Amino acid sequence: MPVPINLRIRRGTEADLPRVHELIVELAVYERAPDEVTNTLADMRRDGFGPNPIFGFFVAETDEQGILGIALFYTGYSTWKGRMLYLEDLIVTEQARGTGIGRKLFDAVVAEARRTSANRLRWQVLEWNEPAIGFYKKIGANLDPEWHNGTLTAEELRAYRCDPAVEAAITLG
């Protein structure tokens, strides 16, 4: 399938968030984790459009079909390389996959990395997601098998025992 003729790639706005959240839920279902999405529209409004925005996104849309995909990113920092951009999710709705929309969204993130003078662009892909792996290999990406991902969930963060003096110093600022 070709890219829709009237496809537009643009920066996301606060008004786009309801559809963005729908796509996030669609991705969670695809990734076999439908109950894992705890992020809310209120969280996304605060975190993307509040006084200290911490993420940005691009949307792919047509007049007829609305938003067909998103690429959500944020700035990270590497102690070795400096500023980097992290692509959290690239989502194309199921009916529009294979049309080239994902590539256009990825291009937008690369352009943003260049615009912000990032020294690296990073992302993750599940080891079983063969269509995504194929996409990233096709564009020449380096999929590194060496690194393992570390995560503490919200519950694990609450349960983790910090050194009380360190936590007090950080909390009191």
PyMOL commands that set and color helices and strands:
alter all, ss='L'
color gray80, all
select helices_A, chain A and resi 14-30+41-49+94-96+101-115+130-138+154-159+164-172
alter helices_A, ss='H'
color red, helices_A
select strands_A, chain A and resi 8-11+56-62+66-78+82-92+121-122
alter strands_A, ss='S'
color yellow, strands_A
deselect
rebuild
show_as cartoon
